[in-house]
Amino acid sequence: MQTINDISALLINVIRAGLGFRVIYCCIQLMMADEEQGMYKRRIKNSIIAVVVNELVWVIKDLVISYF
């Protein structure tokens, strides 16, 4: 069971870091590209939604594992 928790913790951190870097990259591109601002704003919004969904999945996984 410890191995599953270690893998879960690693995946959580990798996904958070990746999405964080994506938001930072999109913010930098948003400052530079005037005509493509709508696209980068949409990408930032989708990345934030992905973070929320990711966190909900891990919370539900933890609840299911602790229940059984």
Phi and psi in radians as a Rosetta constraint file:
Dihedral C 1 N 2 CA 2 C 2 CIRCULARHARMONIC -1.144 0.35
Dihedral N 2 CA 2 C 2 N 3 CIRCULARHARMONIC -0.608 0.35
Dihedral C 2 N 3 CA 3 C 3 CIRCULARHARMONIC -1.138 0.35
Dihedral N 3 CA 3 C 3 N 4 CIRCULARHARMONIC -0.713 0.35
Dihedral C 3 N 4 CA 4 C 4 CIRCULARHARMONIC -1.106 0.35
Dihedral N 4 CA 4 C 4 N 5 CIRCULARHARMONIC -0.721 0.35
Dihedral C 4 N 5 CA 5 C 5 CIRCULARHARMONIC -1.151 0.35
Dihedral N 5 CA 5 C 5 N 6 CIRCULARHARMONIC -0.661 0.35
Dihedral C 5 N 6 CA 6 C 6 CIRCULARHARMONIC -1.150 0.35
Dihedral N 6 CA 6 C 6 N 7 CIRCULARHARMONIC -0.761 0.35
Dihedral C 6 N 7 CA 7 C 7 CIRCULARHARMONIC -1.131 0.35
Dihedral N 7 CA 7 C 7 N 8 CIRCULARHARMONIC -0.707 0.35
Dihedral C 7 N 8 CA 8 C 8 CIRCULARHARMONIC -1.096 0.35
Dihedral N 8 CA 8 C 8 N 9 CIRCULARHARMONIC -0.767 0.35
Dihedral C 8 N 9 CA 9 C 9 CIRCULARHARMONIC -1.115 0.35
Dihedral N 9 CA 9 C 9 N 10 CIRCULARHARMONIC -0.690 0.35
Dihedral C 9 N 10 CA 10 C 10 CIRCULARHARMONIC -1.129 0.35
Dihedral N 10 CA 10 C 10 N 11 CIRCULARHARMONIC -0.794 0.35
Dihedral C 10 N 11 CA 11 C 11 CIRCULARHARMONIC -1.099 0.35
Dihedral N 11 CA 11 C 11 N 12 CIRCULARHARMONIC -0.712 0.35
Dihedral C 11 N 12 CA 12 C 12 CIRCULARHARMONIC -1.042 0.35
Dihedral N 12 CA 12 C 12 N 13 CIRCULARHARMONIC -0.806 0.35
Dihedral C 12 N 13 CA 13 C 13 CIRCULARHARMONIC -1.189 0.35
Dihedral N 13 CA 13 C 13 N 14 CIRCULARHARMONIC -0.676 0.35
Dihedral C 13 N 14 CA 14 C 14 CIRCULARHARMONIC -1.156 0.35
Dihedral N 14 CA 14 C 14 N 15 CIRCULARHARMONIC -0.757 0.35
Dihedral C 14 N 15 CA 15 C 15 CIRCULARHARMONIC -1.161 0.35
Dihedral N 15 CA 15 C 15 N 16 CIRCULARHARMONIC -0.749 0.35
Dihedral C 15 N 16 CA 16 C 16 CIRCULARHARMONIC -1.060 0.35
Dihedral N 16 CA 16 C 16 N 17 CIRCULARHARMONIC -0.786 0.35
Dihedral C 16 N 17 CA 17 C 17 CIRCULARHARMONIC -1.130 0.35
Dihedral N 17 CA 17 C 17 N 18 CIRCULARHARMONIC -0.768 0.35
Dihedral C 17 N 18 CA 18 C 18 CIRCULARHARMONIC -1.083 0.35
Dihedral N 18 CA 18 C 18 N 19 CIRCULARHARMONIC -0.786 0.35
Dihedral C 18 N 19 CA 19 C 19 CIRCULARHARMONIC -1.213 0.35
Dihedral N 19 CA 19 C 19 N 20 CIRCULARHARMONIC -0.570 0.35
Dihedral C 19 N 20 CA 20 C 20 CIRCULARHARMONIC -1.128 0.35
Dihedral N 20 CA 20 C 20 N 21 CIRCULARHARMONIC -0.767 0.35
Dihedral C 20 N 21 CA 21 C 21 CIRCULARHARMONIC -1.137 0.35
Dihedral N 21 CA 21 C 21 N 22 CIRCULARHARMONIC -0.601 0.35
Dihedral C 21 N 22 CA 22 C 22 CIRCULARHARMONIC -1.149 0.35
Dihedral N 22 CA 22 C 22 N 23 CIRCULARHARMONIC -0.716 0.35
Dihedral C 22 N 23 CA 23 C 23 CIRCULARHARMONIC -1.134 0.35
Dihedral N 23 CA 23 C 23 N 24 CIRCULARHARMONIC -0.736 0.35
Dihedral C 23 N 24 CA 24 C 24 CIRCULARHARMONIC -1.101 0.35
Dihedral N 24 CA 24 C 24 N 25 CIRCULARHARMONIC -0.770 0.35
Dihedral C 24 N 25 CA 25 C 25 CIRCULARHARMONIC -1.067 0.35
Dihedral N 25 CA 25 C 25 N 26 CIRCULARHARMONIC -0.778 0.35
Dihedral C 25 N 26 CA 26 C 26 CIRCULARHARMONIC -1.141 0.35
Dihedral N 26 CA 26 C 26 N 27 CIRCULARHARMONIC -0.626 0.35
Dihedral C 26 N 27 CA 27 C 27 CIRCULARHARMONIC -1.141 0.35
Dihedral N 27 CA 27 C 27 N 28 CIRCULARHARMONIC -0.710 0.35
Dihedral C 27 N 28 CA 28 C 28 CIRCULARHARMONIC -1.130 0.35
Dihedral N 28 CA 28 C 28 N 29 CIRCULARHARMONIC -0.779 0.35
Dihedral C 28 N 29 CA 29 C 29 CIRCULARHARMONIC -1.146 0.35
Dihedral N 29 CA 29 C 29 N 30 CIRCULARHARMONIC -0.575 0.35
Dihedral C 29 N 30 CA 30 C 30 CIRCULARHARMONIC -1.104 0.35
Dihedral N 30 CA 30 C 30 N 31 CIRCULARHARMONIC -0.633 0.35
Dihedral C 30 N 31 CA 31 C 31 CIRCULARHARMONIC -1.257 0.35
Dihedral N 31 CA 31 C 31 N 32 CIRCULARHARMONIC -0.515 0.35
Dihedral C 31 N 32 CA 32 C 32 CIRCULARHARMONIC -1.587 0.35
Dihedral N 32 CA 32 C 32 N 33 CIRCULARHARMONIC -0.615 0.35
Dihedral C 32 N 33 CA 33 C 33 CIRCULARHARMONIC -1.742 0.35
Dihedral N 33 CA 33 C 33 N 34 CIRCULARHARMONIC 1.944 0.35
Dihedral C 33 N 34 CA 34 C 34 CIRCULARHARMONIC -1.346 0.35
Dihedral N 34 CA 34 C 34 N 35 CIRCULARHARMONIC -0.739 0.35
Dihedral C 34 N 35 CA 35 C 35 CIRCULARHARMONIC -1.416 0.35
Dihedral N 35 CA 35 C 35 N 36 CIRCULARHARMONIC -0.229 0.35
Dihedral C 35 N 36 CA 36 C 36 CIRCULARHARMONIC -1.929 0.35
Dihedral N 36 CA 36 C 36 N 37 CIRCULARHARMONIC 0.468 0.35
Dihedral C 36 N 37 CA 37 C 37 CIRCULARHARMONIC -1.143 0.35
Dihedral N 37 CA 37 C 37 N 38 CIRCULARHARMONIC -0.665 0.35
Dihedral C 37 N 38 CA 38 C 38 CIRCULARHARMONIC -1.081 0.35
Dihedral N 38 CA 38 C 38 N 39 CIRCULARHARMONIC -0.687 0.35
Dihedral C 38 N 39 CA 39 C 39 CIRCULARHARMONIC -1.144 0.35
Dihedral N 39 CA 39 C 39 N 40 CIRCULARHARMONIC -0.773 0.35
Dihedral C 39 N 40 CA 40 C 40 CIRCULARHARMONIC -1.247 0.35
Dihedral N 40 CA 40 C 40 N 41 CIRCULARHARMONIC -0.587 0.35
Dihedral C 40 N 41 CA 41 C 41 CIRCULARHARMONIC -1.117 0.35
Dihedral N 41 CA 41 C 41 N 42 CIRCULARHARMONIC -0.700 0.35
Dihedral C 41 N 42 CA 42 C 42 CIRCULARHARMONIC -1.141 0.35
Dihedral N 42 CA 42 C 42 N 43 CIRCULARHARMONIC -0.688 0.35
Dihedral C 42 N 43 CA 43 C 43 CIRCULARHARMONIC -1.149 0.35
Dihedral N 43 CA 43 C 43 N 44 CIRCULARHARMONIC -0.685 0.35
Dihedral C 43 N 44 CA 44 C 44 CIRCULARHARMONIC -1.126 0.35
Dihedral N 44 CA 44 C 44 N 45 CIRCULARHARMONIC -0.766 0.35
Dihedral C 44 N 45 CA 45 C 45 CIRCULARHARMONIC -1.082 0.35
Dihedral N 45 CA 45 C 45 N 46 CIRCULARHARMONIC -0.754 0.35
Dihedral C 45 N 46 CA 46 C 46 CIRCULARHARMONIC -1.150 0.35
Dihedral N 46 CA 46 C 46 N 47 CIRCULARHARMONIC -0.601 0.35
Dihedral C 46 N 47 CA 47 C 47 CIRCULARHARMONIC -1.177 0.35
Dihedral N 47 CA 47 C 47 N 48 CIRCULARHARMONIC -0.705 0.35
Dihedral C 47 N 48 CA 48 C 48 CIRCULARHARMONIC -1.152 0.35
Dihedral N 48 CA 48 C 48 N 49 CIRCULARHARMONIC -0.691 0.35
Dihedral C 48 N 49 CA 49 C 49 CIRCULARHARMONIC -1.098 0.35
Dihedral N 49 CA 49 C 49 N 50 CIRCULARHARMONIC -0.687 0.35
Dihedral C 49 N 50 CA 50 C 50 CIRCULARHARMONIC -1.114 0.35
Dihedral N 50 CA 50 C 50 N 51 CIRCULARHARMONIC -0.659 0.35
Dihedral C 50 N 51 CA 51 C 51 CIRCULARHARMONIC -1.101 0.35
Dihedral N 51 CA 51 C 51 N 52 CIRCULARHARMONIC -0.776 0.35
Dihedral C 51 N 52 CA 52 C 52 CIRCULARHARMONIC -1.116 0.35
Dihedral N 52 CA 52 C 52 N 53 CIRCULARHARMONIC -0.796 0.35
Dihedral C 52 N 53 CA 53 C 53 CIRCULARHARMONIC -1.103 0.35
Dihedral N 53 CA 53 C 53 N 54 CIRCULARHARMONIC -0.716 0.35
Dihedral C 53 N 54 CA 54 C 54 CIRCULARHARMONIC -1.042 0.35
Dihedral N 54 CA 54 C 54 N 55 CIRCULARHARMONIC -0.801 0.35
Dihedral C 54 N 55 CA 55 C 55 CIRCULARHARMONIC -1.129 0.35
Dihedral N 55 CA 55 C 55 N 56 CIRCULARHARMONIC -0.690 0.35
Dihedral C 55 N 56 CA 56 C 56 CIRCULARHARMONIC -1.122 0.35
Dihedral N 56 CA 56 C 56 N 57 CIRCULARHARMONIC -0.667 0.35
Dihedral C 56 N 57 CA 57 C 57 CIRCULARHARMONIC -1.105 0.35
Dihedral N 57 CA 57 C 57 N 58 CIRCULARHARMONIC -0.754 0.35
Dihedral C 57 N 58 CA 58 C 58 CIRCULARHARMONIC -1.207 0.35
Dihedral N 58 CA 58 C 58 N 59 CIRCULARHARMONIC -0.618 0.35
Dihedral C 58 N 59 CA 59 C 59 CIRCULARHARMONIC -1.148 0.35
Dihedral N 59 CA 59 C 59 N 60 CIRCULARHARMONIC -0.754 0.35
Dihedral C 59 N 60 CA 60 C 60 CIRCULARHARMONIC -1.122 0.35
Dihedral N 60 CA 60 C 60 N 61 CIRCULARHARMONIC -0.715 0.35
Dihedral C 60 N 61 CA 61 C 61 CIRCULARHARMONIC -1.041 0.35
Dihedral N 61 CA 61 C 61 N 62 CIRCULARHARMONIC -0.786 0.35
Dihedral C 61 N 62 CA 62 C 62 CIRCULARHARMONIC -1.116 0.35
Dihedral N 62 CA 62 C 62 N 63 CIRCULARHARMONIC -0.691 0.35
Dihedral C 62 N 63 CA 63 C 63 CIRCULARHARMONIC -1.123 0.35
Dihedral N 63 CA 63 C 63 N 64 CIRCULARHARMONIC -0.737 0.35
Dihedral C 63 N 64 CA 64 C 64 CIRCULARHARMONIC -1.146 0.35
Dihedral N 64 CA 64 C 64 N 65 CIRCULARHARMONIC -0.773 0.35
Dihedral C 64 N 65 CA 65 C 65 CIRCULARHARMONIC -1.146 0.35
Dihedral N 65 CA 65 C 65 N 66 CIRCULARHARMONIC -0.712 0.35
Dihedral C 65 N 66 CA 66 C 66 CIRCULARHARMONIC -1.235 0.35
Dihedral N 66 CA 66 C 66 N 67 CIRCULARHARMONIC -0.475 0.35
Dihedral C 66 N 67 CA 67 C 67 CIRCULARHARMONIC -1.241 0.35
Dihedral N 67 CA 67 C 67 N 68 CIRCULARHARMONIC -0.737 0.35
